Amino acid sequence: MTTSTLPSAAPRGARRLGAATLRRRSAPYLFVLPFVVIFLAFSVYPLIFTARLSFTNWRGAGTAEWVGWGNYTYLLGSEAFWASLGNSAVLWLLIVPVQIALGVVVAVLLNSAKLRLRGLYRVAFIVPFVTPLVAVAQIWVVLFDQQYGAVNAVLGVFGIPDIGWLTTSAWAKPTLALLFLWKTTGFIVIILLSGLQSIDSSLYEAADLDGASRIRQLWSITVPLLRRTIMFAVVLQTLAVFQMFAEPFVVTQGGPYNSTTTAGYYLYNHITRGDLGTGAANSFLLVILVMVLSLFFVRMLRAKD
């Protein structure tokens, strides 16, 4: 009786062992399955849908008309498209170099052990970044109003006539750049501060013994060792500047005379007109442009390593 049951007992044990092994091996995949599903649903599928949409003429309803490369050739031949890229490029020049230089200086000051209330100052610098952008933009509209703004009121005390900060092409971009600088510089300072804290303090001690000044230490030690962090900040802010939308939308509505119609705002105009196919093509051209700029900055970094 005992010997007759052995052949059936062994397969049942093997099956239990095989099921346990299968559950153990499949457990990691079950844990990552929610992320994979969300990633496919909200990242991969929209990307594929947008890529297909960029080759069609679709207004959001009805059948999409296939136009091939028509949307891309239209954009590449459009003066308004290139003007929006030019506006974003000018804003980049007004924002990123100033922000990186200012961020390095502020981060060095906040990293100094001699500075009292360092924690308070760090919180103060990050507060603008966490403040809602629309609220800050509305405050900017009030401050820089040509007739009733506080900025012109202060300048009037010194005999300076009213300046059309938001109504003239010459001043609209610098005003938007100033808003962007005030809003995001604190975030860049925190990034650079984290890079500073990874630098060995013995390097500065050796420089002190050699008689190097603070400026010399900043240029010869801090900046070279922060190069990777600085490049990361440059790439990050390049993405932000070329995607800038809320600032011109709230403050200038793209004016005056489209002088603040950024690449992101120009893309929004296609959506409001229901021209979704051209908008999709526009978004892909921006993606390509930002990728090229990012690779350029990374290549600059590798060239010096």
C-alpha positions in Angstrom: 0.0 0.0 0.0 2.8 2.3 0.9 4.8 1.7 -2.2 1.8 2.2 -4.4 1.3 5.8 -3.1 4.9 6.9 -3.7 4.6 7.6 -7.4 1.6 9.9 -7.0 3.1 11.7 -3.9 6.3 12.7 -5.8 4.5 14.5 -8.6 2.3 16.4 -6.2 5.4 17.6 -4.3 7.0 18.6 -7.5 3.9 20.5 -8.6 3.8 22.4 -5.3 7.5 23.2 -5.6 7.0 24.3 -9.2 4.1 26.6 -8.2 6.1 28.1 -5.4 9.0 28.8 -7.7 6.7 30.3 -10.3 5.1 32.6 -7.7 8.6 33.6 -6.4 9.9 34.4 -9.9 6.7 36.3 -11.0 6.5 38.4 -7.8 8.9 41.2 -9.0 7.0 41.5 -12.2 3.7 41.8 -10.3 5.2 44.6 -8.2 6.3 46.6 -11.3 3.1 45.8 -13.3 1.2 48.9 -12.0 4.0 51.2 -13.1 4.3 49.5 -16.5 0.5 49.8 -17.1 0.5 53.5 -16.1 3.6 54.2 -18.2 2.1 52.5 -21.3 -1.3 54.2 -20.8 -0.1 57.7 -20.1 3.3 58.0 -21.8 3.8 55.5 -24.6 0.3 55.5 -26.0 0.0 59.3 -26.0 3.4 59.6 -27.7 2.5 57.1 -30.4 -0.9 58.8 -30.9 0.7 62.3 -31.1 3.3 61.0 -33.6 0.5 59.6 -35.8 -1.6 62.8 -35.3 1.3 65.0 -36.5 0.9 63.5 -40.0 -2.8 64.3 -40.2 -5.2 67.2 -40.4 -7.6 66.7 -37.5 -9.8 69.2 -35.7 -10.7 67.0 -32.7 -13.8 65.5 -34.3 -14.5 63.5 -37.4 -12.1 61.5 -39.5 -8.4 62.6 -39.5 -7.2 63.4 -43.0 -3.7 62.1 -43.8 -1.4 64.9 -45.0 2.0 63.2 -44.6 4.8 65.7 -44.0 2.5 68.7 -44.7 2.3 69.9 -41.1 6.1 69.8 -40.8 6.7 71.6 -44.1 4.1 74.2 -43.1 5.8 74.9 -39.7 9.3 75.0 -41.1 8.2 77.5 -43.7 6.3 79.6 -41.2 7.7 82.9 -40.1 5.6 82.8 -36.9 7.1 79.4 -35.9 10.7 80.7 -36.3 9.8 83.9 -34.6 8.6 81.9 -31.6 11.8 80.0 -31.5 13.7 83.3 -31.7 11.8 84.7 -28.8 12.6 81.6 -26.7 16.2 81.8 -27.7 16.4 85.5 -26.6 14.7 84.6 -23.3 17.3 81.8 -22.8 20.1 84.3 -23.3 18.5 86.6 -20.8 17.8 83.9 -18.2 20.2 81.0 -18.2 23.6 82.6 -18.1 22.5 85.1 -15.5 20.8 82.4 -13.4 23.8 80.1 -13.4 26.2 82.8 -12.5 23.9 84.1 -9.8 23.1 80.6 -8.6 26.8 79.7 -8.1 27.5 82.9 -6.1 24.5 82.5 -3.9 25.1 78.8 -3.4 28.7 79.5 -2.3 27.5 82.1 0.2 24.8 79.7 1.6 27.4 77.0 1.9 29.7 79.1 4.0 30.0 77.9 7.6 30.4 81.5 8.8 27.0 82.5 7.6 24.4 82.7 10.4 20.8 81.6 9.9 21.8 79.6 6.8 18.7 77.4 7.1 16.4 80.5 7.1 18.1 81.9 4.0 17.8 78.6 2.1 14.1 78.4 2.9 13.7 82.0 1.8 15.3 81.3 -1.6 13.1 78.2 -2.3 9.8 80.0 -1.3 9.4 81.7 -4.8 9.8 78.3 -6.5 7.0 76.7 -4.5 4.7 79.7 -4.9 1.9 79.1 -7.5 3.1 80.5 -10.9 -0.2 82.1 -11.8 -0.4 84.1 -8.6 3.2 85.3 -9.1 2.4 86.3 -12.7 -0.6 88.3 -11.6 1.5 90.1 -9.0 4.0 90.9 -11.8 1.2 92.4 -13.9 0.3 94.7 -11.0 3.9 95.7 -10.2 4.9 96.5 -13.8 1.7 98.2 -14.9 2.8 101.3 -16.8 0.3 103.7 -15.2 -0.3 102.3 -11.7 2.5 99.9 -11.1 4.8 100.2 -8.1 8.0 99.9 -10.2 7.2 103.0 -12.2 6.1 104.8 -9.1 9.5 104.2 -7.5 11.3 105.2 -10.7 9.2 108.3 -10.8 10.7 109.5 -7.5 14.1 109.7 -9.3 12.6 111.5 -12.2 12.6 108.5 -14.6 9.5 108.6 -16.9 7.0 105.7 -17.0 8.3 102.7 -18.8 6.0 100.3 -20.7 7.3 97.2 -19.2 4.6 95.0 -20.6 3.4 97.1 -23.5 6.6 97.6 -25.5 8.6 95.0 -27.4 11.9 96.3 -26.0 10.9 95.7 -22.3 8.5 92.8 -22.5 11.1 90.1 -22.8 13.3 91.4 -20.0 10.3 91.7 -17.7 9.3 88.1 -18.4 13.0 87.0 -17.9 13.0 88.8 -14.5 9.9 86.9 -13.5 11.4 83.6 -14.5 14.6 84.4 -12.7 12.8 85.4 -9.5 10.6 82.3 -9.6 13.2 79.6 -10.4 16.6 80.8 -9.3 16.1 79.4 -5.8 15.6 75.9 -7.2 18.8 76.2 -9.2 20.6 77.4 -6.0 19.5 74.2 -4.1 20.8 72.1 -7.0 24.1 73.8 -7.0 24.3 73.8 -3.2 24.0 70.0 -3.3 26.9 69.8 -5.7 29.0 72.2 -3.5 28.5 69.9 -0.5 30.1 67.0 -2.3 33.4 69.0 -2.8 36.2 68.0 -0.4 36.8 70.9 2.0 40.5 69.9 2.2 40.9 71.4 -1.3 39.9 74.9 0.0 42.2 74.4 3.0 45.1 73.7 0.7 44.2 76.7 -1.4 44.2 78.9 1.7 47.6 77.7 2.7 48.9 78.6 -0.8 47.4 82.1 -0.4 44.6 81.8 -3.0 41.9 84.4 -2.8 38.2 83.6 -2.5 37.6 84.6 -6.1 40.6 82.4 -7.2 39.2 79.5 -5.3 35.8 80.0 -6.8 37.2 80.1 -10.4 39.8 77.3 -10.0 38.2 74.9 -7.6 34.4 75.5 -7.2 33.4 76.0 -10.9 35.5 73.1 -12.4 34.2 70.7 -9.7 30.6 71.9 -10.2 30.8 71.5 -14.0 28.5 68.5 -14.1 26.0 70.1 -11.8 26.1 73.3 -13.8 25.5 71.4 -17.0 22.6 69.6 -15.5 21.1 72.9 -14.4 21.6 74.4 -17.9 19.8 71.4 -19.5 17.0 71.6 -17.0 16.5 75.4 -17.6 16.8 75.0 -21.3 13.8 72.6 -21.2 11.9 75.1 -19.0 12.6 78.1 -21.1 11.5 76.5 -24.4 8.4 75.1 -22.7 7.5 78.5 -21.1 3.8 79.1 -21.4 2.2 80.4 -18.2 4.3 83.5 -17.9 3.5 85.0 -21.4 -0.1 83.7 -21.2 -0.9 85.5 -17.9 1.5 88.6 -18.2 1.6 89.6 -21.8 -0.7 87.2 -23.8 2.2 86.8 -26.2 2.4 90.5 -27.0 3.1 93.2 -27.7 3.3 92.4 -31.5 4.0 88.7 -30.7 7.4 89.7 -29.1 6.8 87.3 -26.2 5.1 84.5 -28.1 7.4 81.7 -27.0 7.7 78.3 -28.5 5.3 76.9 -25.8 2.8 79.7 -26.3 2.9 79.3 -30.1 2.1 75.6 -29.6 -0.9 76.5 -27.4 -2.2 78.7 -30.2 -2.6 75.7 -32.5 -4.6 73.9 -29.8 -7.0 76.8 -29.3 -7.7 77.0 -33.0 -8.4 73.2 -33.0 -5.5 72.6 -35.4 -4.4 69.5 -33.5 -2.3 67.9 -36.3 -0.1 71.0 -36.7 0.1 71.3 -32.9 1.3 67.7 -32.7 4.0 68.4 -35.4 5.0 71.5 -33.5 5.5 69.6 -30.3 7.7 67.0 -32.0 9.8 69.7 -33.6 10.3 71.2 -30.1 11.3 67.8 -28.7 13.9 67.4 -31.4 15.2 70.9 -30.8 15.5 70.4 -27.1 17.2 67.0 -27.6 19.8 68.6 -29.9 20.5 71.4 -27.4 20.7 68.9 -24.5 23.1 66.7 -26.4 25.2 69.7 -27.3 25.6 70.7 -23.7 26.4 67.1 -22.7 29.0 67.0 -25.5 30.5 70.2 -24.1 30.8 68.5 -20.7 32.4 65.4 -22.1 34.9 67.4 -24.1 36.4 68.8 -20.9 36.4 65.5 -18.9 
